[in-house]
Amino acid sequence: MQDTMSDLKKWLLLLALTAVCVVISYEFLDRPIAFYLHEHVRHYRIFARATQLPELIVPLGAFVLLWLGIRALMQRPLSAFQAVILLCVVSLVITEAAKRELKIAFGRAWPETWMRDNPSLMRDGVYGFTPFQGGQAFASFPSGHTAAICSVMAVLWLLYPRWRWLYAISVLAVAGTLVGANYHFLGDVIAGAFVGISVGWMSVRLWQAGLQRVGAERTFRVSVAEADGENR
């Protein structure tokens, strides 16, 4: 119970810290960074091309889920590593669903006009949030790409801590290219990271709680069987 409360306190602290960082970014950082990138950095194609890499995560996750599902239908048990991969996919799917709803709820305008003639800060001077009104034209917040990579990296961070430096580099690379290409404001990627980390974190804890429950029930059944055998 103490560990659960500890995790809850950590998550609430992370939520509060994210909210503060997003507000500070919105008020003081997002606009000057976006204008600077528009003038000096955005024309480097490496940023735009790099942002396409996270788009492969979702179809790859669907393929992995199909593969693991076929193995399950063949009644083949999952290895520990395959179970972790399945957990990464589940975390990714939940994150994708959550970020779509959050984008609609917040309705933030994009930094640049790059999709379906969307209004933007650079072209139209549009800056801010229009909750539940904008659709895809106002879907900058939170960053879906950042949320996706963080949902997977959070699972691996908790279950394979040896490679945390690599997970951190992966997240920073994705977030950096999104901001560098001016596809997202800094505040967008901060919020996206929180969404992905939250889903991955909770997915691992739910999975571990389920394993503990299964282990407890198995121990109980063994104890009952042993007691019944002794009574006979």
PyMOL commands that set and color helices and strands:
alter all, ss='L'
color gray80, all
select helices_A, chain A and resi 2-40+45-50+53-73+80-106+121-124+135-138+144-159+161-180+186-231
alter helices_A, ss='H'
color red, helices_A
deselect
rebuild
show_as cartoon
